[in-house]
């Protein structure tokens, strides 16, 4: 289930972005600029290139590339259930 990024706190979204950056680092990165990459990741979220996804299977929230999830054309977060507590 997709979650509107505006429905979660800025701190939570920043932590998701940082986690996404760390999970996508390669071993060849000599001195990665985690803060800069986290800001860039947040920009990708705001542009819709990365989406926030809740997995009911393992009850986790993560960022995914928009192209890796099936999103119907004209998807509207306003009509999506964004409550992950149920």
N, C-alpha and C positions, 0 to 999 in steps of 0.2 A: 504494500500500500504506500502510495506517495504522500508525503507530508509537505505542506506549504512551508517554506523556510521562514516565513513571517510568523508562523504559529509557534516557533520555538525561540528560546532566549538567545540573545546575541552570544553569550558565553558558550552555550551548548553548541551553537552553530560553528563558532570558532574552534571549539574542541573537535568537532567532527571534521572540520577542514584540516586541522593539524594532524589528526589521525590518518586522514586520507593521504596527506603529503608524506608522512612517515612510511606508510605502507607502500608507497609508489617510488621510494628512493631506490636508486641502484647503488651497488657497491662501488661503482666508479666515481661517485660524487665525493670529491676531495673535501671541500668545506661547504656543505649545503647551507643556504640561507633559509632556514625553516620559517622565520617570520615573514620574509618576502614571499615565499611560496605559499604560505598560509593566506596572506592577503590576496594573492593572485587566485587562489582556489575559491575564496569568498566571492571574488569578482565573477568567476565562472558560475557560481551558484546564482548570483544575482542576474546573470545573463541567461540562465536556464540551460547552460551546457552541462552542469552537474545538477542532479536532483537528490532530494533527501528521501530515502526509502526506509520504511519500517518493515522488518521481516517478522511475520507472525510465527514462523517456524522456530526461530531461536530468540525471539523477542529482542531484536537488536535494531539500532538505527545506524545507517551509514550513508555515505555519499556514493552515487553511481553516475557514470556517464549517461547522459540522456539517451544516447544511441543504444545503450545496452538494456534499456527497459522499454517495455511496450507501453507507449503513451498514445492514446487516441487523439486524433487531430482535433484541435479546439478544446483540449483538456482544461477544465476550469477547477482550480483548487477550491473555490468557494462552494462547490457542490460535493466536495470530497470530505469524508469523515476523517478529520485530522486528530481525533482523540486516540492516543496510543495506550491509554490506560485500561481499555477494555479487553 
